[in-house]
Amino acid sequence: MSLRLLFTSAAIACLVFAAPASCFAAQLFHGEVRAVDAAQGKITLKHEPIRKLDMEEGMTMVYRIKEPSLLQGVVPGEHVLFDAEKVDGRFTVTHLEKAK
């Protein structure tokens, strides 16, 4: 009986610790593109509060872009989902996709 308990416990532990990657995905924030400056690698977004960056209220802000390819096809007025981090002391968009 204790061998059965051991295997059952091991199976439960595997299920708990092998949670889908989507459980750990970054939270994406809603924003509206106000301006795109591909030459400078910057985007201006009007967005909701981003508490992880100590932005307690929605605002319009200029962000650096982690990779220039993120700006391909992005135009002012478009609604997007994005993630941002503070990289080298500057607010930087690390993920950007068109909202559906």
mmCIF file of the C-alpha atoms, coordinates in Angstrom:
data_MODEL
# 
_entry.id   MODEL 
# 
loop_
_atom_site.group_PDB 
_atom_site.id 
_atom_site.type_symbol 
_atom_site.label_atom_id 
_atom_site.label_alt_id 
_atom_site.label_comp_id 
_atom_site.label_asym_id 
_atom_site.label_entity_id 
_atom_site.label_seq_id 
_atom_site.pdbx_PDB_ins_code 
_atom_site.Cartn_x 
_atom_site.Cartn_y 
_atom_site.Cartn_z 
_atom_site.occupancy 
_atom_site.B_iso_or_equiv 
_atom_site.pdbx_formal_charge 
_atom_site.auth_seq_id 
_atom_site.auth_comp_id 
_atom_site.auth_asym_id 
_atom_site.auth_atom_id 
_atom_site.pdbx_PDB_model_num 
ATOM 1   C CA . MET A 1 1   ? 0.000  0.000  0.000   1.00 0.00 ? 1   MET A CA 1 
ATOM 2   C CA . SER A 1 2   ? 2.771  2.462  0.736   1.00 0.00 ? 2   SER A CA 1 
ATOM 3   C CA . LEU A 1 3   ? 4.275  1.839  -2.723  1.00 0.00 ? 3   LEU A CA 1 
ATOM 4   C CA . ARG A 1 4   ? 0.917  2.768  -4.259  1.00 0.00 ? 4   ARG A CA 1 
ATOM 5   C CA . LEU A 1 5   ? 0.841  5.959  -2.166  1.00 0.00 ? 5   LEU A CA 1 
ATOM 6   C CA . LEU A 1 6   ? 4.366  6.810  -3.302  1.00 0.00 ? 6   LEU A CA 1 
ATOM 7   C CA . PHE A 1 7   ? 3.467  6.415  -6.992  1.00 0.00 ? 7   PHE A CA 1 
ATOM 8   C CA . THR A 1 8   ? 0.232  8.370  -6.566  1.00 0.00 ? 8   THR A CA 1 
ATOM 9   C CA . SER A 1 9   ? 2.082  11.197 -4.837  1.00 0.00 ? 9   SER A CA 1 
ATOM 10  C CA . ALA A 1 10  ? 4.731  11.215 -7.558  1.00 0.00 ? 10  ALA A CA 1 
ATOM 11  C CA . ALA A 1 11  ? 2.067  11.363 -10.276 1.00 0.00 ? 11  ALA A CA 1 
ATOM 12  C CA . ILE A 1 12  ? 0.306  14.277 -8.580  1.00 0.00 ? 12  ILE A CA 1 
ATOM 13  C CA . ALA A 1 13  ? 3.605  16.125 -8.153  1.00 0.00 ? 13  ALA A CA 1 
ATOM 14  C CA . CYS A 1 14  ? 4.362  15.678 -11.864 1.00 0.00 ? 14  CYS A CA 1 
ATOM 15  C CA . LEU A 1 15  ? 0.990  17.130 -12.818 1.00 0.00 ? 15  LEU A CA 1 
ATOM 16  C CA . VAL A 1 16  ? 1.363  20.097 -10.478 1.00 0.00 ? 16  VAL A CA 1 
ATOM 17  C CA . PHE A 1 17  ? 4.915  20.978 -11.484 1.00 0.00 ? 17  PHE A CA 1 
ATOM 18  C CA . ALA A 1 18  ? 4.354  20.384 -15.198 1.00 0.00 ? 18  ALA A CA 1 
ATOM 19  C CA . ALA A 1 19  ? 1.755  23.157 -15.489 1.00 0.00 ? 19  ALA A CA 1 
ATOM 20  C CA . PRO A 1 20  ? 1.207  24.532 -18.986 1.00 0.00 ? 20  PRO A CA 1 
ATOM 21  C CA . ALA A 1 21  ? 3.529  27.323 -20.075 1.00 0.00 ? 21  ALA A CA 1 
ATOM 22  C CA . SER A 1 22  ? 0.522  29.594 -20.558 1.00 0.00 ? 22  SER A CA 1 
ATOM 23  C CA . CYS A 1 23  ? 0.151  29.699 -16.769 1.00 0.00 ? 23  CYS A CA 1 
ATOM 24  C CA . PHE A 1 24  ? 3.481  31.480 -16.616 1.00 0.00 ? 24  PHE A CA 1 
ATOM 25  C CA . ALA A 1 25  ? 3.075  33.733 -19.680 1.00 0.00 ? 25  ALA A CA 1 
ATOM 26  C CA . ALA A 1 26  ? 3.706  37.434 -19.240 1.00 0.00 ? 26  ALA A CA 1 
ATOM 27  C CA . GLN A 1 27  ? 0.692  39.648 -18.744 1.00 0.00 ? 27  GLN A CA 1 
ATOM 28  C CA . LEU A 1 28  ? 0.011  41.724 -21.843 1.00 0.00 ? 28  LEU A CA 1 
ATOM 29  C CA . PHE A 1 29  ? -1.252 45.282 -21.593 1.00 0.00 ? 29  PHE A CA 1 
ATOM 30  C CA . HIS A 1 30  ? -3.723 47.048 -23.875 1.00 0.00 ? 30  HIS A CA 1 
ATOM 31  C CA . GLY A 1 31  ? -2.532 50.124 -25.704 1.00 0.00 ? 31  GLY A CA 1 
ATOM 32  C CA . GLU A 1 32  ? -3.171 52.397 -28.659 1.00 0.00 ? 32  GLU A CA 1 
ATOM 33  C CA . VAL A 1 33  ? -0.304 53.348 -30.946 1.00 0.00 ? 33  VAL A CA 1 
ATOM 34  C CA . ARG A 1 34  ? 0.075  57.133 -31.112 1.00 0.00 ? 34  ARG A CA 1 
ATOM 35  C CA . ALA A 1 35  ? 3.370  57.336 -33.052 1.00 0.00 ? 35  ALA A CA 1 
ATOM 36  C CA . VAL A 1 36  ? 6.038  55.065 -34.515 1.00 0.00 ? 36  VAL A CA 1 
ATOM 37  C CA . ASP A 1 37  ? 9.672  56.143 -35.026 1.00 0.00 ? 37  ASP A CA 1 
ATOM 38  C CA . ALA A 1 38  ? 11.334 53.122 -36.600 1.00 0.00 ? 38  ALA A CA 1 
ATOM 39  C CA . ALA A 1 39  ? 14.568 55.034 -37.275 1.00 0.00 ? 39  ALA A CA 1 
ATOM 40  C CA . GLN A 1 40  ? 14.989 55.724 -33.545 1.00 0.00 ? 40  GLN A CA 1 
ATOM 41  C CA . GLY A 1 41  ? 13.513 52.387 -32.430 1.00 0.00 ? 41  GLY A CA 1 
ATOM 42  C CA . LYS A 1 42  ? 10.715 54.056 -30.464 1.00 0.00 ? 42  LYS A CA 1 
ATOM 43  C CA . ILE A 1 43  ? 6.959  53.826 -30.168 1.00 0.00 ? 43  ILE A CA 1 
ATOM 44  C CA . THR A 1 44  ? 4.472  56.091 -28.396 1.00 0.00 ? 44  THR A CA 1 
ATOM 45  C CA . LEU A 1 45  ? 1.658  54.207 -26.684 1.00 0.00 ? 45  LEU A CA 1 
ATOM 46  C CA . LYS A 1 46  ? -1.435 55.358 -24.822 1.00 0.00 ? 46  LYS A CA 1 
ATOM 47  C CA . HIS A 1 47  ? -2.025 52.547 -22.347 1.00 0.00 ? 47  HIS A CA 1 
ATOM 48  C CA . GLU A 1 48  ? -3.691 51.284 -19.216 1.00 0.00 ? 48  GLU A CA 1 
ATOM 49  C CA . PRO A 1 49  ? -1.926 51.214 -15.812 1.00 0.00 ? 49  PRO A CA 1 
ATOM 50  C CA . ILE A 1 50  ? 1.176  48.993 -15.640 1.00 0.00 ? 50  ILE A CA 1 
ATOM 51  C CA . ARG A 1 51  ? 1.656  48.316 -11.953 1.00 0.00 ? 51  ARG A CA 1 
ATOM 52  C CA . LYS A 1 52  ? 4.769  46.168 -12.392 1.00 0.00 ? 52  LYS A CA 1 
ATOM 53  C CA . LEU A 1 53  ? 6.474  49.344 -13.692 1.00 0.00 ? 53  LEU A CA 1 
ATOM 54  C CA . ASP A 1 54  ? 4.934  51.517 -10.933 1.00 0.00 ? 54  ASP A CA 1 
ATOM 55  C CA . MET A 1 55  ? 2.537  53.175 -13.399 1.00 0.00 ? 55  MET A CA 1 
ATOM 56  C CA . GLU A 1 56  ? -0.597 53.390 -11.277 1.00 0.00 ? 56  GLU A CA 1 
ATOM 57  C CA . GLU A 1 57  ? -2.608 55.273 -13.910 1.00 0.00 ? 57  GLU A CA 1 
ATOM 58  C CA . GLY A 1 58  ? -3.041 55.018 -17.648 1.00 0.00 ? 58  GLY A CA 1 
ATOM 59  C CA . MET A 1 59  ? -0.835 57.369 -19.661 1.00 0.00 ? 59  MET A CA 1 
ATOM 60  C CA . THR A 1 60  ? 0.748  58.133 -23.004 1.00 0.00 ? 60  THR A CA 1 
ATOM 61  C CA . MET A 1 61  ? 4.453  57.397 -23.106 1.00 0.00 ? 61  MET A CA 1 
ATOM 62  C CA . VAL A 1 62  ? 7.378  56.884 -25.481 1.00 0.00 ? 62  VAL A CA 1 
ATOM 63  C CA . TYR A 1 63  ? 9.053  53.464 -25.221 1.00 0.00 ? 63  TYR A CA 1 
ATOM 64  C CA . ARG A 1 64  ? 12.184 51.987 -26.707 1.00 0.00 ? 64  ARG A CA 1 
ATOM 65  C CA . ILE A 1 65  ? 11.709 48.821 -28.740 1.00 0.00 ? 65  ILE A CA 1 
ATOM 66  C CA . LYS A 1 66  ? 13.685 45.699 -27.849 1.00 0.00 ? 66  LYS A CA 1 
ATOM 67  C CA . GLU A 1 67  ? 13.843 44.539 -31.475 1.00 0.00 ? 67  GLU A CA 1 
ATOM 68  C CA . PRO A 1 68  ? 13.190 46.650 -34.614 1.00 0.00 ? 68  PRO A CA 1 
ATOM 69  C CA . SER A 1 69  ? 11.105 43.824 -36.113 1.00 0.00 ? 69  SER A CA 1 
ATOM 70  C CA . LEU A 1 70  ? 8.418  44.508 -33.486 1.00 0.00 ? 70  LEU A CA 1 
ATOM 71  C CA . LEU A 1 71  ? 7.497  47.705 -35.346 1.00 0.00 ? 71  LEU A CA 1 
ATOM 72  C CA . GLN A 1 72  ? 6.870  46.061 -38.725 1.00 0.00 ? 72  GLN A CA 1 
ATOM 73  C CA . GLY A 1 73  ? 3.353  46.837 -39.901 1.00 0.00 ? 73  GLY A CA 1 
ATOM 74  C CA . VAL A 1 74  ? 2.484  48.879 -36.803 1.00 0.00 ? 74  VAL A CA 1 
ATOM 75  C CA . VAL A 1 75  ? 0.703  52.169 -37.547 1.00 0.00 ? 75  VAL A CA 1 
ATOM 76  C CA . PRO A 1 76  ? -0.684 55.019 -35.417 1.00 0.00 ? 76  PRO A CA 1 
ATOM 77  C CA . GLY A 1 77  ? -4.274 54.476 -34.302 1.00 0.00 ? 77  GLY A CA 1 
ATOM 78  C CA . GLU A 1 78  ? -3.871 50.718 -34.099 1.00 0.00 ? 78  GLU A CA 1 
ATOM 79  C CA . HIS A 1 79  ? -4.791 48.855 -30.908 1.00 0.00 ? 79  HIS A CA 1 
ATOM 80  C CA . VAL A 1 80  ? -2.094 46.540 -29.590 1.00 0.00 ? 80  VAL A CA 1 
ATOM 81  C CA . LEU A 1 81  ? -1.229 44.175 -26.765 1.00 0.00 ? 81  LEU A CA 1 
ATOM 82  C CA . PHE A 1 82  ? 2.264  44.627 -25.377 1.00 0.00 ? 82  PHE A CA 1 
ATOM 83  C CA . ASP A 1 83  ? 4.651  43.866 -22.571 1.00 0.00 ? 83  ASP A CA 1 
ATOM 84  C CA . ALA A 1 84  ? 7.304  46.237 -21.278 1.00 0.00 ? 84  ALA A CA 1 
ATOM 85  C CA . GLU A 1 85  ? 10.260 46.030 -18.927 1.00 0.00 ? 85  GLU A CA 1 
ATOM 86  C CA . LYS A 1 86  ? 12.840 48.438 -17.607 1.00 0.00 ? 86  LYS A CA 1 
ATOM 87  C CA . VAL A 1 87  ? 16.022 47.623 -19.572 1.00 0.00 ? 87  VAL A CA 1 
ATOM 88  C CA . ASP A 1 88  ? 19.212 49.556 -18.777 1.00 0.00 ? 88  ASP A CA 1 
ATOM 89  C CA . GLY A 1 89  ? 17.090 52.097 -16.906 1.00 0.00 ? 89  GLY A CA 1 
ATOM 90  C CA . ARG A 1 90  ? 14.737 52.747 -19.849 1.00 0.00 ? 90  ARG A CA 1 
ATOM 91  C CA . PHE A 1 91  ? 11.193 51.573 -20.413 1.00 0.00 ? 91  PHE A CA 1 
ATOM 92  C CA . THR A 1 92  ? 11.328 49.094 -23.288 1.00 0.00 ? 92  THR A CA 1 
ATOM 93  C CA . VAL A 1 93  ? 8.616  47.217 -25.178 1.00 0.00 ? 93  VAL A CA 1 
ATOM 94  C CA . THR A 1 94  ? 9.650  43.561 -25.203 1.00 0.00 ? 94  THR A CA 1 
ATOM 95  C CA . HIS A 1 95  ? 6.557  42.111 -26.900 1.00 0.00 ? 95  HIS A CA 1 
ATOM 96  C CA . LEU A 1 96  ? 4.065  43.726 -29.284 1.00 0.00 ? 96  LEU A CA 1 
ATOM 97  C CA . GLU A 1 97  ? 1.136  42.253 -31.178 1.00 0.00 ? 97  GLU A CA 1 
ATOM 98  C CA . LYS A 1 98  ? -1.979 43.602 -32.835 1.00 0.00 ? 98  LYS A CA 1 
ATOM 99  C CA . ALA A 1 99  ? -5.088 43.368 -30.668 1.00 0.00 ? 99  ALA A CA 1 
ATOM 100 C CA . LYS A 1 100 ? -7.910 41.262 -32.058 1.00 0.00 ? 100 LYS A CA 1 
# 
